[in-house]
Structures are given as C-alpha cells and as structure tokens.
Amino acid sequence: MFRQFSKMRTSKKLDGAQLFFLRGRFMFFLLPFFLCSCTTTVVKHKNFRDIDLADIPMEELRLEEQNRLENLPAEQLIRMGRNHLAKGATPMARLHFLKALHKNPESTAALVGLGETFELGHEPQKARNAYALALEIDPKFVPALVGRGRLDRAEGANEKSLESLINAMGINDIDPAVLGELAITYESLGMDSLAEPLHAEVVALKPSLSFSHNNLGFNYLLQNRYDEAVASFSRALSLDPGNQRVKNNLGAAYALRGDEGRALQVFETAVDKAGAYNNLGYLYMTYGKWKEAEKALKRALELKPVYYARARENLDRLNNIRGTNGSKPQN
C-alpha cells in the first residue's frame, strides 16, 4: 500500500518486499521496478556548490536537439522538465532543469525541479542542497519549503518538517501540495484527526485527481474508518483504474473491514492469486490476526510452492513472532 501525493509521489521505485508501515509511513505491496542504466555525465555549475548531476543521457539527444535546447528560454525548459518529471523520465527532466539554470542561475523553479529529480534518484542530500539554494534566493518560495519539509519527514525529523510546512501554509494556504504534505506530516506525528480536514480540502481543490481521494482514504484507514476508506479508494480507482497502489489500498480496506472475499478480488487485479493471498496474510500479520495470517500465507505457498519465496519468508516471520511469547497469540 502506498500513499501518493504530489509529483514526487508518483514515481517512487519499489523493491519486491512487502513492507507495512502505519502511522505516517507507507504500506508497500509487491510491485516490480526497473532501473534504466545510462552513461553518466557530471556537470558542475558555479552556483550549485556540491550539487552534481548524474544519469543525464546526453548521447541519447541528437545534436540538433541539443542545439535546440540551448536556444530555448529558461521558462520553457522548466516546463519541459516538469513534463518529463511527470512521465517518470527523471534523467531528461534533470537535463532540462540544468539547462534552465545555465540560462538563469537564480531560477528557484529550476532548482526545486532539480531537487525533485534528486529525491526520485534517492539522493536526499543533493536534493536538500538544491532546496537550500532556492531558499537562499527566495526564503518564501513555497515549493522549496515543501521539498525541505518532505525530506525532513522522510528522515524522521517530523518537528522540523512541520515547521517548514506550517511556514509554507502561512504563505499559501490553498496550495494542494502544502496541504497534502502537511497532512502527511501530521499523520507521522499521530495527529490523524488534524490531517483529515487537510486531505478533504485537497479533494475539494482537486476532485478529479486520483491521488487526492487516495490520500483521504489512507487517512480514514489510519483512523479505522474502513467504510469511508473503501469509498475514497473506490473513487480514486474509478479515476485511475490501472493504479496498482490504489488497488492495494482498496484491498486492504476491504480486508480490515472484514470482507476478505472482496479484498482478494481487488488484490488479484494488482498481483496474481498467490500474491493476493500473500498480501492478505501479511496484512493480517501486521494487525496481529495470527490464525488468519497463517491460513492466507499457507494458501499462497500452495498456489506457488516453488518460487513464491516472499510468502515463505512471511510465514517464517509469523512463526518467529508467535514464538517470542512462548505461546500462540490469540485473535
């Protein structure tokens, strides 16, 4: 299960592990990922300090395309970079933001775009440096405050995250990115009820976007309000029918509501049948429903006894947990 908010949340790369983190963290189900390799070009700019750039596939651009980029204004390069970022083409986005900075070294928008590419590339310190430079240029630049708040939260510094995001809220209190990130930080601090109205406001501002309903549903899930969570995730899925993350969130909401059959149906649209039982088993294990977890994980192994190693690991983990108390916990 994976919460989704803002441009930064649409391109996360996940490994094959199923990780469940409630209370401000994310629930991850089995999702494939691929890393694209490309020739590394390192470029430095006098104003970037220790921000260096990598994975920019210059050789993939024809010479005439490189020349065309050189002739474009910074604002257009930033727009193009944003488009690449939205499509998950991080190296190309980084190239366009870099070109924009060559045109205008004081461009806070280009620096924030660059920082976001570093976040997506799992280089948080470089991202932090980019946001810091943007805030040196304009201490009230909201996207940089949001980026810094997001990084602080990812590193467990929730109070610092809250400070940056409340600062951003004071500058622009109708920015969906500010509202959403502040809500997620509140959830990280266990303040789910404070987060709910912020998520609801994002839904009101962006009713046609799947992620806004997904985040509100996740908040309901944190508050054990499963009927409302199902409704929000269902709406999110209707807006983005192929979204695996929303499918897994909806499946979890059904399972926690007690509707195992519907949960398995939804899980099977995101993974195969064995994966669906594994997800269900891990969910039960997370909530201490040991008997249900064991039954589901064993079913996953029956369906894929040869290569479904994840279910075996989860079952072993379940047995270890149950053994720590000297007896089997009761549901």
BATIMI-281090 format. One record per residue (C-alpha): residue in one letter; x, y, z. Coordinates in pm, 1 decimal. Layout:
! BATIMI-281090
SITE gumi        x        y        z
SITE    a        X        Y        Z
...
//
This chain:
! BATIMI-281090
SITE gumi        x        y        z
SITE    m      0.0      0.0      0.0
SITE    f    147.7    326.7    -95.1
SITE    r     31.6    674.6    -25.6
SITE    q     52.6    902.8   -321.3
SITE    f     76.2   1279.4   -315.6
SITE    s    221.0   1549.0   -538.1
SITE    k    455.6   1497.8   -828.1
SITE    m    715.8   1347.0   -601.9
SITE    r    491.1   1058.0   -508.7
SITE    t    400.1    935.2   -849.7
SITE    s    733.9    788.1   -945.2
SITE    k    863.5    604.0   -644.7
SITE    k   1062.0    292.1   -724.5
SITE    l    975.0     -0.4   -500.0
SITE    d   1158.4   -320.5   -444.8
SITE    g    991.1   -657.2   -415.2
SITE    a    942.6   -652.8    -38.2
SITE    q    604.8   -604.2    118.6
SITE    l    653.4   -350.4    392.7
SITE    f    372.5   -232.9    613.9
SITE    f    418.5     92.8    794.0
SITE    l    122.8    263.7    952.6
SITE    r    114.4    591.3   1134.2
SITE    g    272.4    825.7    884.3
SITE    r    469.5    570.4    691.2
SITE    f    363.4    380.5    384.0
SITE    m    227.7     35.5    315.6
SITE    f    405.3   -130.0     27.5
SITE    f    283.4   -429.2   -167.6
SITE    l    477.3   -630.7   -421.4
SITE    l    541.7   -407.1   -720.4
SITE    p    802.1   -461.4   -993.0
SITE    f   1060.4   -198.1  -1075.9
SITE    f   1324.0   -147.9  -1341.0
SITE    l   1631.0     72.7  -1326.7
SITE    c   1747.0    218.0  -1653.7
SITE    s   2120.5    244.1  -1694.3
SITE    c   2276.0    521.6  -1896.0
SITE    t   2611.5    686.9  -1941.8
SITE    t   2691.0    926.4  -1661.3
SITE    t   2775.8   1286.6  -1734.7
SITE    v   2879.9   1500.8  -1440.9
SITE    v   2824.9   1873.7  -1478.1
SITE    k   2900.6   2142.4  -1225.3
SITE    h   2778.3   2498.4  -1208.5
SITE    k   2945.6   2772.2  -1010.6
SITE    n   2626.9   2835.3   -810.3
SITE    f   2544.3   2471.0   -745.3
SITE    r   2820.0   2420.4   -488.5
SITE    d   2833.6   2047.5   -419.4
SITE    i   2526.8   1964.6   -628.1
SITE    d   2647.8   1745.7   -909.6
SITE    l   2436.7   1589.8  -1180.3
SITE    a   2435.3   1231.4  -1297.3
SITE    d   2246.8    999.0  -1528.1
SITE    i   2193.1   1263.4  -1794.4
SITE    p   2175.6   1072.3  -2123.5
SITE    m   2333.8   1336.3  -2343.9
SITE    e   2423.6   1077.6  -2604.3
SITE    e   2054.5    999.8  -2649.5
SITE    l   1989.7   1352.5  -2774.5
SITE    r   2061.1   1420.3  -3135.6
SITE    l   2293.2   1712.1  -3198.3
SITE    e   2013.4   1924.5  -3341.2
SITE    e   1804.9   1857.6  -3029.2
SITE    q   2092.2   1964.2  -2805.6
SITE    n   2130.4   2281.3  -3009.7
SITE    r   1757.2   2345.8  -2987.6
SITE    l   1766.4   2319.8  -2608.5
SITE    e   2047.0   2571.7  -2597.0
SITE    n   1822.6   2823.5  -2774.9
SITE    l   1515.4   2779.8  -2553.4
SITE    p   1436.3   3026.0  -2272.6
SITE    a   1465.0   2908.1  -1912.4
SITE    e   1088.9   2918.2  -1853.9
SITE    q   1021.6   2681.6  -2143.3
SITE    l   1298.9   2446.7  -2032.1
SITE    i   1142.3   2431.4  -1685.5
SITE    r    800.9   2349.0  -1833.0
SITE    m    957.6   2075.6  -2043.0
SITE    g   1143.6   1945.5  -1738.6
SITE    r    816.4   1926.6  -1546.9
SITE    n    658.3   1729.4  -1828.8
SITE    h    946.9   1481.7  -1827.3
SITE    l    922.3   1453.6  -1448.9
SITE    a    550.2   1379.5  -1467.8
SITE    k    623.2   1098.4  -1713.4
SITE    g    892.5    947.3  -1492.0
SITE    a   1176.7   1048.0  -1725.2
SITE    t   1395.9   1172.0  -1441.6
SITE    p   1729.9   1199.9  -1628.8
SITE    m   1571.6   1406.2  -1906.8
SITE    a   1394.1   1623.8  -1651.9
SITE    r   1725.8   1681.2  -1475.7
SITE    l   1887.3   1782.1  -1804.4
SITE    h   1619.1   2040.0  -1876.2
SITE    f   1637.6   2189.8  -1527.5
SITE    l   2015.1   2210.1  -1562.5
SITE    k   1984.7   2385.7  -1897.4
SITE    a   1737.8   2628.1  -1739.2
SITE    l   1986.9   2704.6  -1461.4
SITE    h   2254.7   2774.4  -1717.6
SITE    k   2018.0   3032.5  -1863.5
SITE    n   1913.2   3170.6  -1525.2
SITE    p   2125.0   3065.0  -1224.3
SITE    e   1877.8   3238.8   -991.2
SITE    s   1578.7   3031.9  -1103.9
SITE    t   1418.4   2891.9   -790.3
SITE    a   1176.7   2685.4  -1000.8
SITE    a   1465.3   2514.1  -1179.2
SITE    l   1644.8   2447.5   -850.5
SITE    v   1334.6   2288.7   -698.9
SITE    g   1281.9   2079.1  -1010.9
SITE    l   1640.8   1966.1   -984.2
SITE    g   1589.2   1883.5   -617.1
SITE    e   1289.1   1670.1   -701.9
SITE    t   1493.0   1469.4   -951.5
SITE    f   1745.6   1402.5   -675.3
SITE    e   1468.0   1289.7   -442.3
SITE    l   1346.1   1048.3   -705.6
SITE    g   1703.2    931.4   -751.2
SITE    h   1734.0    859.7   -377.2
SITE    e   1997.1   1131.0   -328.0
SITE    p   1843.8   1328.6    -40.4
SITE    q   2148.2   1539.6     45.4
SITE    k   2174.4   1671.1   -309.9
SITE    a   1801.7   1742.3   -303.7
SITE    r   1840.7   1926.4     26.7
SITE    n   2121.4   2137.2   -118.4
SITE    a   1906.6   2232.3   -417.0
SITE    y   1615.8   2335.7   -193.2
SITE    a   1852.8   2529.3     34.0
SITE    l   1988.1   2724.8   -262.2
SITE    a   1636.1   2807.9   -374.5
SITE    l   1550.4   2932.1    -25.4
SITE    e   1865.2   3144.4    -15.7
SITE    i   1738.7   3317.7   -327.4
SITE    d   1378.6   3340.2   -202.1
SITE    p   1315.2   3239.6    162.1
SITE    k    940.0   3233.8     93.1
SITE    f    949.3   3008.2   -212.0
SITE    v    677.4   2760.2   -121.3
SITE    p    784.5   2462.2   -337.9
SITE    a   1130.1   2468.9   -175.2
SITE    l    976.6   2479.8    173.2
SITE    v    756.8   2185.3     78.7
SITE    g   1054.5   1991.1    -55.4
SITE    r   1254.9   2055.2    259.5
SITE    g    960.3   1952.8    476.2
SITE    r    918.3   1631.8    279.3
SITE    l   1288.1   1546.0    317.7
SITE    d   1281.9   1614.6    690.8
SITE    r    983.0   1385.1    734.1
SITE    a   1149.3   1109.0    531.7
SITE    e   1445.8   1130.6    768.9
SITE    g   1224.0   1112.1   1076.9
SITE    a   1259.3   1480.5   1167.2
SITE    n    884.7   1536.1   1189.4
SITE    e    901.7   1850.4   1401.9
SITE    k   1134.3   2017.6   1151.4
SITE    s    906.4   1902.7    870.3
SITE    l    610.6   2055.6   1049.8
SITE    e    795.5   2385.8   1088.9
SITE    s    872.2   2414.2    715.6
SITE    l    522.7   2312.8    608.4
SITE    i    343.3   2542.7    852.3
SITE    n    566.5   2820.5    722.1
SITE    a    460.7   2730.9    368.5
SITE    m     96.4   2719.6    480.3
SITE    g    127.6   3074.7    608.3
SITE    i    240.9   3185.8    263.9
SITE    n    -10.7   2987.2     57.4
SITE    d   -289.2   2807.7    241.2
SITE    i   -467.5   2680.1    -70.9
SITE    d   -173.7   2504.8   -234.9
SITE    p   -264.3   2134.2   -261.6
SITE    a     99.7   2031.4   -224.6
SITE    v    131.0   2226.9    101.1
SITE    l   -197.2   2091.3    238.2
SITE    g   -118.4   1732.9    144.1
SITE    e    237.4   1724.1    272.8
SITE    l    135.8   1895.3    596.9
SITE    a   -139.3   1636.5    641.5
SITE    i    106.8   1350.6    593.8
SITE    t    343.4   1502.4    849.7
SITE    y     55.9   1532.9   1097.3
SITE    e     -8.6   1162.4   1042.4
SITE    s    359.1   1089.7   1103.3
SITE    l    312.0   1255.9   1440.4
SITE    g     -2.3   1053.9   1512.3
SITE    m   -231.6   1353.0   1459.2
SITE    d   -465.2   1179.2   1217.5
SITE    s   -766.7   1392.8   1304.1
SITE    l   -573.0   1710.3   1220.7
SITE    a   -469.1   1561.7    888.2
SITE    e   -820.8   1463.5    779.1
SITE    p   -957.7   1814.9    701.6
SITE    l   -642.3   1896.8    505.5
SITE    h   -685.4   1587.2    288.0
SITE    a  -1053.5   1673.1    246.5
SITE    e   -958.5   2021.6    130.2
SITE    v   -722.7   1875.8   -128.5
SITE    v  -1010.9   1660.0   -254.2
SITE    a  -1223.5   1974.6   -282.6
SITE    l   -946.3   2152.1   -472.9
SITE    k   -853.2   1853.3   -692.1
SITE    p  -1164.7   1635.1   -713.1
SITE    s  -1069.3   1484.7  -1048.3
SITE    l   -728.5   1359.6   -935.2
SITE    s   -696.8   1007.2   -801.8
SITE    f   -422.2   1084.2   -551.3
SITE    s   -636.5   1327.4   -352.4
SITE    h   -903.3   1062.4   -286.3
SITE    n   -632.3    801.0   -222.0
SITE    n   -471.6   1013.3     49.2
SITE    l   -803.7   1083.0    217.8
SITE    g   -879.0    710.8    210.6
SITE    f   -544.3    636.9    370.7
SITE    n   -626.5    878.2    649.5
SITE    y   -956.9    700.1    708.8
SITE    l   -763.4    373.3    717.5
SITE    l   -537.3    511.9    989.2
SITE    q   -846.4    603.4   1188.8
SITE    n  -1002.2    256.0   1141.4
SITE    r  -1290.2    409.6    945.5
SITE    y  -1299.5    133.6    690.3
SITE    d  -1630.4    208.6    518.1
SITE    e  -1514.7    562.0    441.5
SITE    a  -1174.1    432.3    334.3
SITE    v  -1337.9    190.3     89.8
SITE    a  -1547.6    474.1    -54.5
SITE    s  -1245.7    701.9   -102.8
SITE    f  -1024.2    433.1   -253.7
SITE    s  -1308.2    324.7   -483.0
SITE    r  -1341.4    682.1   -605.8
SITE    a   -965.4    704.4   -656.9
SITE    l   -967.7    381.3   -855.0
SITE    s  -1256.3    499.2  -1073.4
SITE    l  -1043.2    799.4  -1169.4
SITE    d   -730.6    590.2  -1232.5
SITE    p   -836.8    228.9  -1295.5
SITE    g   -486.3     98.6  -1354.7
SITE    n   -328.6    236.3  -1038.8
SITE    q   -174.2    -59.0   -853.8
SITE    r   -120.6    135.6   -535.3
SITE    v   -483.8    234.0   -506.6
SITE    k   -588.3   -125.5   -578.2
SITE    n   -376.0   -249.3   -291.5
SITE    n   -507.1     22.5    -61.1
SITE    l   -864.6    -71.0   -150.2
SITE    g   -790.7   -439.4    -94.8
SITE    a   -650.0   -364.5    248.1
SITE    a   -953.1   -155.6    339.2
SITE    y  -1186.3   -440.3    241.5
SITE    a   -980.2   -689.9    441.0
SITE    l   -972.2   -473.7    751.1
SITE    r  -1346.1   -419.6    719.0
SITE    g  -1387.8   -796.1    731.4
SITE    d  -1469.6   -853.6    365.1
SITE    e  -1193.9  -1099.2    276.0
SITE    g  -1355.3  -1211.7    -48.0
SITE    r  -1369.8   -859.8   -188.8
SITE    a  -1015.2   -796.2    -66.7
SITE    l   -881.8  -1097.7   -257.2
SITE    q  -1070.7   -992.4   -571.1
SITE    v   -909.5   -649.9   -561.9
SITE    f   -562.7   -782.9   -477.4
SITE    e   -582.8  -1020.7   -772.0
SITE    t   -624.4   -727.7  -1008.6
SITE    a   -289.0   -594.7   -888.9
SITE    v    -93.7   -920.4   -845.9
SITE    d   -162.7  -1286.5   -915.8
SITE    k   -364.6  -1513.5   -686.3
SITE    a    -64.9  -1624.1   -480.2
SITE    g     40.3  -1263.0   -438.6
SITE    a   -311.2  -1173.6   -330.6
SITE    y   -304.8  -1432.4    -52.8
SITE    n     44.3  -1320.9     48.6
SITE    n    -68.3   -958.7     73.4
SITE    l   -369.7  -1063.3    274.1
SITE    g   -155.7  -1276.6    503.9
SITE    y     91.7  -1000.1    567.9
SITE    l   -188.9   -757.6    637.5
SITE    y   -337.6   -994.5    893.9
SITE    m      4.9  -1048.1   1047.7
SITE    t     55.3   -672.3   1081.3
SITE    y   -269.3   -648.2   1276.2
SITE    g   -198.5   -948.2   1497.2
SITE    k   -456.1  -1174.4   1335.3
SITE    w   -228.3  -1473.0   1356.1
SITE    k   -465.3  -1754.0   1256.1
SITE    e   -593.1  -1567.9    951.7
SITE    a   -238.5  -1472.5    855.7
SITE    e   -115.7  -1830.3    873.3
SITE    k   -407.4  -1956.1    667.3
SITE    a   -357.2  -1694.8    394.5
SITE    l     21.7  -1740.0    373.8
SITE    k     -8.6  -2116.8    354.0
SITE    r   -258.4  -2072.7     73.3
SITE    a     -7.0  -1852.7   -110.6
SITE    l    252.6  -2129.1    -76.1
SITE    e      9.7  -2390.9   -203.8
SITE    l    -51.8  -2183.5   -513.9
SITE    k    319.2  -2119.6   -579.2
SITE    p    523.9  -2371.5   -379.7
SITE    v    831.4  -2347.8   -599.3
SITE    y    918.3  -1983.3   -634.3
SITE    y    691.1  -1773.1   -414.2
SITE    a    966.1  -1705.7   -163.2
SITE    r    800.5  -1397.0    -17.3
SITE    a    514.6  -1598.4    132.8
SITE    r    765.2  -1840.4    284.9
SITE    e    957.2  -1553.4    442.3
SITE    n    637.2  -1402.1    578.3
SITE    l    526.2  -1735.1    721.0
SITE    d    864.5  -1783.2    887.2
SITE    r    840.0  -1433.9   1028.8
SITE    l    492.6  -1508.1   1159.3
SITE    n    617.3  -1821.3   1334.5
SITE    n    903.9  -1625.3   1490.0
SITE    i    664.3  -1360.0   1618.2
SITE    r    431.0  -1618.8   1760.4
SITE    g    721.7  -1793.5   1930.0
SITE    t    851.6  -1486.5   2111.0
SITE    n    578.4  -1502.5   2373.1
SITE    g    611.0  -1873.4   2435.3
SITE    s    264.0  -1941.6   2306.2
SITE    k     44.1  -1862.3   2013.7
SITE    p   -122.7  -1522.8   2045.3
SITE    q   -497.7  -1532.6   2029.5
SITE    n   -705.6  -1324.8   1789.5
//
